[in-house]
């Protein structure tokens, strides 16, 4: 018996994720999204996409914790003191 695994096209995935088709292709080109090809057409397993989506938030949190915070414009300006940007 065949399983009822849902497979999406690029257009269907773009609708599912509420992103533009070009964003899907950019993610594919960068190798950031789970996909497979049938002939020349890309296909996406919904279960794999859902697992990928869940890990995206976790990776961003890990990046924020491991990376030092970038200096803000206000902090950069305060370092200049009273001289201003053209001194």
Beta strands, then each sheet from edge to edge (+ up, - down):
strand 1: 7-8
strand 2: 36-38
strand 3: 41-45
sheet 1: 1+ 3- 2+
end
